[in-house]
Amino acid sequence: MLDPDTPSSPREAGIQSIARAAAVLRALERSPSGMSLGEIAAALDLPRSTIQRIVDALKDEGFLIRASPRGGVRLGPMLLRLAGLAEHASAKRIRPLIADLSHRLRETVDVSTLQGGAAVFVDQATGRQRLVAQSAIGERFPLSVTAPGKALLALLDPAHARAALTRSLKEFPAWPLDDTGAFWAEIEACCVRGYAFDEESHSPGIAAVGVAFMDPDGLPLMISVPSPAQRFRNNRERFARDLLRTKREAERLLKRDRDG
């Protein structure tokens, strides 16, 4: 295969290289476990030699790393670090509100955002109970069975919500949808009440309530309160009420920051 669209000037060559590097990164974003050079070349309809040059340059800068001992590449730590700096600014700004909510409820409060087809935890205030629910920062969760994931789907317009769910189901095949109609009915109910529940759908023994909103830059943020299921059932209405109040406070705070 010949390399199409050969640029006619150094400037055009530079622009083309950036565009192709971005296309490689987008392809790998859709495949978190990684892709071979041949798979990337086929997906982008470019010569393998061109992909090899781009991948080598991205690996040198830490944007890509080896996917497995057998080969292939996946997104690397430098790219994730830069993404984190861009996406987590609002999460850091609302941390005092998250800490206050955790203090009042004595439960863990998580903040997550959307990356690919996953809700990714970016901040957390740990609860003060003897037994609390806790996940690692950076951990990825499916949208279909988690409170923050369902709250996000309720926030998005229908087309974007269905696209996000399709991607999530592909990334997390261990959590398929058994009843699509019932699922979207639940998401509609989330839209009406403003929050979503996870009744042990993702992790046995753990339930959660979650809300979602867009920050001033149009990036989604989700806040959720997970708890051992029995304690959650005894407090679910209070958790939901206080979480909604924190969401409104976070939206006002971020809007005030933007407006100066």
N, C-alpha and C positions, 0 to 999 in steps of 0.2 A: 504494500500500500504506500502510495506517495503521500507526502505530507501536504495537504491541501492548503490553499489560501496563503501561499508564501508571501510574507510582508515585503513591501517595496522600500522601506526605510528603517533605520535603527529605531526610531520612535514607534513605528507601527509594530516592529518586532517585539519591543518591550511590552506594549499594550497586549499583544497577542499572547505573550508568555504569561502575563498576569492573569488574563482571562482563562487560559488553559489550566493554570495552577488552581484557580478558583473552582473550575469544573471538576478537577481531580478531588479536591477537598469536599465538594458537595456530593460526589459519588460515594466517597468513603463515609460521609455522614449518614448516608442511607444504609450503610453496612457496618455497624459498630464492631463486628468481629473481624473485619478486614477483607481485603480483596487482593487477588493476584494481579500482576502487571497485565496479563492477558485479559483478565476480566475488566480491568479499568479501560484498556484499549478498546475492547468491544463495546463497552457501555458508552464511550465518548466518540467512537468511530474515528480513532486516531491511530497512527502507526505505533507499534510497541516501542520502537526506538525513541519516539517523541515522549511517550509516557515514562520511559526509563530515565530520560534526562530530567524531566520535571520532578519525578519521585526522588531521584538522587539529590536534587537541589533542596527539596522540602525536608528530606531526612537530615541533610547537613545542618539545617536551621532548627531542627527539633520539632517541626510541624508534623512529621510522620515518623513512626517507629515500626520495627518488624512485628508482624502480626503473630507469628508462631515460629518455632524452630524449622518448620518446613517451608517457610517463605511467606510472601505476601506482606502487605503493609496496612496499618490502621492509623487513625488520628493520634498524634503525639502530645506530650505534656505541654509543650510551648503553646500550641494552638488552644488547648483547653484553658491554660492559664490566661491567655489574652481574652478568650471568651468570657472567662470568669470576671475579669476586670470590667468588662463592658456590661455584663448582665447583672452583676451582684451589687452595683452601686445603690440601687433602691433598697435592696434587702438589708444592706448595712445601715442605711439611713433610718429604717424603721425598727432597728434592733431594740432600742429602748422600749418600744411598745410591745414587742414580742416578749422581752424579759418581764415587763409588768404583767402581761397576761399570764405568763407561766407562774409568776409569784402569786397571783390571785387565785388561780385554779389549782396550784401545786402540781401541775401536770406538765409534761414536755410539750413544747410548741415548736413546730417545724415550719421553715420557709422553703419553698421550692419554686423552680421555674421550669419552663419547657425547653428541652433539648432533644431534637429529633422527635421520636415517638415516646419520650419518657418524661416523667416528672422527676427532676433531679434536686435533691436536697442541697441547699446552699447555706443555710444557717439553722441554728437550733438553740433553744433555751431549755435546759434539762429540768424536769420536774423534781420536786422535793419529797415525793412519796418514797416509801421503802421499796416499792415495786413500781417501776415506770417503764413506758415504751420508749425505746431509743434506737435510732438508726444512724449510720455514719454519714457525715457530710460527703457529698459526691455520689452517694448511692442512687441508683436509678430504679424507678418503679413504673409499672404499667399504668396507663390512664384508665383502663376499663374497670379496675377492681379496687382503686384507692380513692379516698376522700378528696385529696387535692386534684387527682386526675379527673374525677367526675365533675368537680367544681369548675375546672378549666374548660371541659367540654361544654358545660352549661353556659359559660361566658362567651365562647366563640360563636360566630354566626354558623348556621347549619352546614354550609359547604366546607368551611375550614374545620369544623368539629368532626365531620365524617372523614376528611382527609387525615386529620391527626389520629383519629381512632384506627383507621386502616393501617397507618404506619406503626402505631403502637402494637397492634395485634401481630404484625409481622415481626417486630423486634422481640416480642414476648409471647412466643407460641404456647407457653405453658399455661396461659390464661386466655383461652378462647371464649367467645361469646356463645352461650347456650341458646339464648332467646333474644334476637336483635330487637324485636318490637318492644319487649318488656324493658330492655335496656334504655332505649331512647325515650320511653315513657318516663322512666326514672330520671333521666336527664332533664326532661321538661319539668318535672316536679321540682328539681333542683333550681331551675330558672325562676320558678314562682316563689319559692321560700328563701332563696339566696344562699343556700349552703347544701353540701352533699355529705352523705354518710357512707362509711365502710363498716359493714356489720360482719367483721371477721372474714371478708371475702378474700383478702390478700394473705393475711397471717392469722391462723387459728389462735384464738385467745386475745386478739387485739382488735379493737374497734376505734373509729376515728370520725371526726367531723372536719370538713374543710371548706374554705371559701377561696375565691379567685377574683382578681381585678387586674386591670392594665395600669402600669405606671405611666408617668407623663411622656416617656419615650415610646410607648406602645408595646412594651415588653410585659408578658404575663407574669404575675406573681401569685403564688398560692400560699395560704397560711392554714395549718391544720393542727388539730389537737388529738393525738393518739392516746389511748389509755387501755389498761387491762379491761377486757370486755365487761365483766361484772360491775366494776366501778363506773365504767362508761354508761351502762344502762341506767344506773341510779342518778346520773348527772347530765345526761345528754342534752336536755333542754337548756340547762344553765351554760354548758359548754358552747352550744350553738349561739345563744344570746350574747355571751361575752365575746365570742369570736367575731360575730357580726359587728359589734361595737368597735373592736380593734381594727377590723377592716376599714370601717368608715374613718376612724382616726388616722389610719395609714394613708388613705386616699387624700384626706385634707392636708396632712403633713407634706406629702410629696407634691401636691398642687401648690402649696404655699412656697415650697422651695423653688419650684419652676418659675412662679410668678414674681419671685424676689420679694 
